[in-house]
């Protein structure tokens, strides 16, 4: 048991970096670790606030209290499922310490359970952030029976179990199935991308579900329950049905035990399969094509990016969504333009287009973790005879190449197809603002990562999903949507958007100049 | 080829990892750098290669100050750490081609040199595989080939023989001799004193960040074996 607790502490320490915060002599490293935790706390507060407000709005409007529980539990579970699917295999089968642990007198069950708990605990944190405010609002407004409090807390703890088991199990199966393929990264990334796009489309529909929850709650609740029954058990259990609460608790616990038992039996063969690489037979060295230093550095960035499934999924979704929005918006322009005119909301069209494009373009730039992703290989970049400016430029270029073309296509399509209901200022805003946002986010991401690098990671998900710089840039992206759209909407002065774009471009230029001027120092201090 | 003057390096508020170290490596030298664990060998090598900044002192590579003109200095030297973490997402060929692009080596030359060293280290058939599938020794060989194809004037190696099979170690020793005959210099750290004794013409011993003995192997060693001298000096 002591070994198990030690392992769990070890894995949690690796995620949240408690030891670095406590013991590191390097002030900068300690500050970065603290900032990482602060960013997680901010995200939890934002999620919790949104969940609390939605719950309050619905319960105080007289809606059945089970419905906000159902809605938020479904959303939280889908979020946990997506995260576990994206990083489950990497966390459960990260074999950096495999040899060390296997050489110790620790049962495999404990190792498996500790890894599962490490994966589960992060999702549990986010699920609690979603559901706890909902529970508090319910407790205040509905004064539930006494057993609500302990049962709700137990169910809250168990909520991510089912999605984490399904998500990480599916990820492990997928990784194992293509482990020996030359294109395993490409295949698994593409499959994950398609499935996660489905998840995003569903999440996009949730606000509409929220409205229909208010209009026809029973009908919509029935549809959602069929989609994910455990959320229904959770919601009913939290609001008075003790048998359903027990069913949820027992079902989650049983699934967890079953998963750990299966993993326990398959852990060693799984390790064998996942660690088997693709080997070329009868390889002969051919002529090698030469290129310039920037192209060579960019190639490294490109290959590193596409080698990390977590990174690809985190970033490329924005790019795909931009294209989808551009093409769908153009295809439906006749219908939507007519709707905007009839509904007298044509004034909001530019704000909506700009806001959506900015959100997709800034949600997760590659630059926010591009330096951290160098990891232990950083010594190569530090010893190469290339200017640090060039090294940083390759990282900036990667994000621009990834998002820029799709953004330009979408901007052109939307500006052309909606020109009938847009003013000149609107069109200028639609063109300038997303471009300015992309440029700003690209350089800002690199700036934040240069200030908060994390090179001592074991799995790329620690950097891509949990590092402070990524979370800060994510929040900054949401902030950019508000800053760029709200002033024009609130004042009605449409030229404000292009003016803000100009300010953002200046800010981007200033950060770019700072990065280029201090490039050598940034690289030297890593 | 390499001149270190009064090098001082500390980590944060900790004690000095390297404390006033001065050393000269000349062209044609195979210079061994020995010391106990944590003595400051790797820190010194990392300072020379431009990986770590340092507070005081000067490091000149062929007369070029690493602080003032790091690009020019890095163009003529190569460093390989004791546990080289290479780009695991590239194939062996991809990694070597990347280095050749950075160093501006033309296509015919890079092909010829890669083939030569890959054959010497018996890794040619594995160059098409991803680095992630390589063993520690294969990574070490690939890192060595990556350094050798640049034909650096100064080659710095941190524990180069760890992980290499006996044949590869023998090959490396041969290449080291060949390089210094052509006017390069080699500066390397090792714990294998027998190797240092046979291979190096000069030796430096570092203890707690301070250089305690340096010079020609025969003069430093005197009538003792290197092992006896090392134990005597580091026990004091």
Interface residues (C-beta under 8 A of the other chain):
Chain A: X25 X26 X27 X277 X278 X279 X280 X282 X283 X285 X287 X288 X289 X290 X291 X292 X293 X295 X296 X297 X299 X300 X303 X304 X307 X375 X376 X377 X379 X380 X382 X383 X384 X385 X386 X387 X520 X524 X525
Chain B: X11 X12 X13 X14 X49 X50 X51 X53 X70 X71 X72 X74 X75 X78 X79 X81 X84 X85 X86 X87 X88 X89 X90 X93 X94 X96 X97 X98 X100 X101 X102 X103 X104 X105 X106 X107 X110 X111 X114 X115 X118 X124 X125 X126 X127 X128 X129 X130 X132 X133
